[in-house]
Amino acid sequence: MKEAGLTHGAFYAHFESREAMLAEAANRACAESAAVAADVVASVPPEQALASMLRTYLSREHLEQVEMGCPLAALGSETPRQASEVRRVTTRHIKEMIDLVARQSPDWGQPGAHERALVTVATMVGTLLLARAVDEPALSASLCEAALKHLPPA
């Protein structure tokens, strides 16, 4: 705020409420994360998109970029305690992430594809959260490697 030349009061005056400010922050963080995922998908041939997305998401670089990485893994455990506006934004972005993963799947449009996308996203986010939480680099790496080994396309 200081760099932008704003006082706390001037900054908060831009929002109807604290909850509206948090919802906008969540929306922006999730949108930035989604843009990175879309760039990854667009940078490779379609048959490599899902594997590339998974490798990028569970990479050491993403693991170490807590402040710049996926907000779902960084803040997901706090979301249940947030206002409905924040939860609504978060839900929308989770659905978009599931849809992006589903569309990259080789079995997109087949029975069970959406359910596999649900499991894939839950595993991606959960793995990143746990890998960031532990204080043993080897365990952190093992969590990511195991997820990559067992997630589609295996």
C-alpha positions, 0 to 999 in steps of 0.5 A, spaced: 500 500 500 505 504 501 508 503 494 502 505 491 501 511 495 495 509 499 493 509 506 490 503 509 483 507 509 484 509 502 485 502 500 479 499 504 475 504 501 475 501 494 471 495 497 464 495 500 467 490 505 473 486 508 469 480 505 469 483 498 476 485 499 478 478 500 474 475 495 477 480 490 484 478 492 482 470 492 479 471 485 485 475 482 490 470 485 486 464 482 485 467 476 493 468 476 494 461 477 489 459 472 493 463 467 499 459 468 496 453 467 493 455 461 499 457 458 502 450 460 497 447 456 498 451 450 505 450 450 505 443 448 502 438 444 495 436 446 497 429 448 502 432 452 498 437 456 495 433 462 502 430 463 505 437 463 500 440 467 501 435 473 509 436 472 509 443 473 504 443 478 508 438 482 515 441 480 520 443 486 519 450 483 512 451 484 513 447 491 517 453 493 513 459 490 508 459 496 506 466 495 506 466 487 503 459 487 497 455 487 492 459 492 488 453 493 494 449 496 496 455 500 490 458 503 485 452 502 485 450 509 483 457 511 477 457 506 471 454 510 472 460 515 471 465 510 465 469 508 460 466 503 463 471 497 470 468 498 468 461 498 463 462 492 470 465 488 474 459 491 468 454 488 468 457 482 475 457 481 476 450 483 470 448 478 474 451 473 481 447 475 477 441 474 474 443 468 481 444 465 484 438 467 478 434 465 479 437 458 486 435 457 484 428 459 485 423 453 478 420 456 475 427 456 467 425 454 467 418 456 464 415 462 468 417 468 472 422 465 469 428 470 470 423 476 477 422 474 479 429 474 476 430 481 480 425 483 486 428 479 485 435 482 484 433 489 490 429 489 494 435 486 492 440 491 493 435 497 500 433 495 502 440 494 499 442 501 502 436 504 509 437 500 509 444 503 508 442 510 513 437 511 520 440 513 524 434 510 526 435 503 526 428 501 519 427 504 516 433 500 520 430 493 517 423 495 510 426 495 510 429 489 514 423 485 508 418 488 503 423 486 506 424 479 507 416 478 499 414 480 496 420 477 493 420 469 497 419 465 501 414 468 
